[in-house]
Amino acid sequence: MNHPTPTPPHPSRPLVARQPIWTAAGALHGFELLYRTHAGQPAGVDRWGEDRQERATASVLQQLSTVPVEGTRAFVNVTRGFLVQDVPLPPHRDRLVLEVVESVPADPRALAGLARLHAAGYRIAIDDFSGTSAQLAMLPYADYVKIDCRDLLRHGMGLVEVARRSGAQVVAERISTQALADRCRAWGFDLLQGNALGAATTVAA
């Protein structure tokens, strides 16, 4: 497994980090793109309100055409506003995966937005899948389902079985050790992501 080479950030540009996502066989499948502070540090975006999260996501999306993803797919966290067209999306449908964060409700407008985006050719991922009623309602539109592998250690394989029945590719995330990566392969995950396989590194955008 060849890890991608970090790119030093340019001080005058917004900062984005990328974390690789691998197939179970060790091929590079894509990157998750993450918002970073001006110092290049994690910003704790998941603890922010929706308006601030949308601004952070918009900042990442604005750099999508310049962040190197080496011919693969770019996974970007999106909130409800992007699904219902309150916030515009870039036209990079061939490389962009919209990763719906766990706080997005499955209200009629959000579900209609998912259906519209999926029909338009955008790929959809459900982040931090835990089997909530909202996430289950979104499953028919999902191309990827991401599961925190630590949840499986606590609760078993039920989440993977539910996700797999949808036909989506199932991603194990937050893999912190090589031993856990091996277990995720044995559990049948399609894709793997986590610091043990490649930490998020800041890139020039």
N, C-alpha and C positions, 0 to 999 in steps of 0.2 A: 504494500500500500504506500504510494508515494504522496507525501503530504505537500499541499500547495505552499509555495514560497510567499511569506508575508511581504507586503509592499509598504515601505515607509510612508507615513502620512505627509501631505503637503500642508504647511501651517496655515495657508490662506484659504483652504477649502473645508467644507463640512466634513465631519468624520463619520465614517461608516465602518463597521467591522463585519467580517464574514466568517462563518463557521461551516466547514465542509460536511456534507451528507454523503454517505457511502452506501453502495449496494452491499448485500451480505457477502458477495464474492470479492469485495475490495475495490470495485471501480468507483470513480468519482461520479456522483449523480447530480449534485448541485451544491448550493451554498444557502444558508440562512443569512440574510443581511440584517444587521442590527444597528440601531442608533447608538451613538456614543457622544459623550460630552466633549467639549473643546480640548480637554486634557486627554482624550482617548479612553476614558473610563466608562464602565457600565453606568447607565443613568437611572436604573430602577423604574423604567417606563411603565411596567405592569402595575405600579402603585399610584400612577398619575390618574387624573380625571380624563374623561374621554376627549375633551377638547385638546389637552396637551398631548395625549397619545396620537391624535390625528395630525397635529403639527409635526411630531417626531416622525411619523410614518411618511408624511408628505416630503419631509427632508430626505429620507432614504430613497423614496421613489423618484425624486428629482435627479438623483445621481445614478439611476439604474443603468443608463446608457454608457456610463463611464467606469463603473465598478467592474473589474475583471471577474467573470465567472467561468472563464475557460471553456466556453461553448456549452455550458450546462444550464441548469435552471436556477433562478433566484427566488427564494422563499422570503416573503416580506409580510410581517404581521399587519393585519388591517382590522379596524374597528367598524362599527355599524355604519358610520357616515360614508365609508367607501362603498359599502354594499348598496346603499339607497341613493347613491349619486349626490349626496351632499358635498362630497369631496371628489374631484376628478381622478381618474386612473390613467397612467400612461398606456400607450398602445402596444406595449411589448408582450403580446399574448403568447408568442412562441417561447419566451424564456421566463415569464413571470408566473409565480405561484402565489395566490392570495391566501395567506395563512390567517384564518379567522380566530381571533383570540377568544378565550373562554368566557369573557364578560359579555359577549354579544348575545342579546336575547333573540329567541326565535319568533319574533313578532311577524305579522303578515308582510310588512314592507321589507324586512330583512330577508325573509325566505323568498319573496318575489325577486329581490335583488340578486340573491344567490342563483336562482333559476335563470335569470337574465344573463348574468355574467358567465355562468357555465355554458349556456347555449351559445354565447358569443365567442367561446373558445378559450376563456380564461380557465386555468386549472385552480382548483380549490383544495385547501388543506384545512383540517380541523385541528387546532392546537390544543395540547393538554387535554386530550380526550379522557373523560372520566365517566361517560355514560349518563350525563344529565339529560333531562327531557329536551332542553334546547338543542344540545348536540345531536341527540337521536333524530330530531326533526331535520337537521342539516345533512345527515348522512347520505341521503339520495344524491346530493350534489357534490360529494367529496371524491376527489381523486387520490387524496392522501389523508391518513389519520395518524396523528402523532400522539404517542403515549409515553408518559414518564415511566421509564422501566422500573423505577423504585416502587411505583404503585403495584406492579406485578409481584414484587417480593412481599408486599403486605397483603394483597387481595387476590392473587392468583391470576389465571389466564382468561377469565371471563371477558375482560375488556378487549383482548385481542380477538377472541372469537366473534364478538359483536361487530367489531370493526371489519374483520375479514369478510363477514357475510354481506357487507355493503358492496364488495368488489373493489374497494379502494386498496392502494398500497399502504402497508402499515409500517410506520416509522418508530423505532425505539429512540427516544431522546434522553438526554442527561446521563449518558453512559460514562461513568467515572473511572472504571477500571477495565483492564483487558479481560479479566475473568468475567465481568458482567457483559462485555461485548460478546464473548463466546457463548454465554447463556442465552443472549438475545438471538444469536444465530440459531442455536438449538431450538429456541421457541418458535422459529419460523418467521421472524421479522424480515420484511423485504429490504428495509433501509435502516441505517444506523447513524446516530449523531451523538456527539458528546466529547468532553475534554480528553478522554482517553484515546480518542481517534483523531483529534485535532481541535485545539482551542480556537475560540474566536480571536481573530487578529485584525487590527486596524489597517485599513487600506486607504490609498489616496483616491479621492472621489472628485 
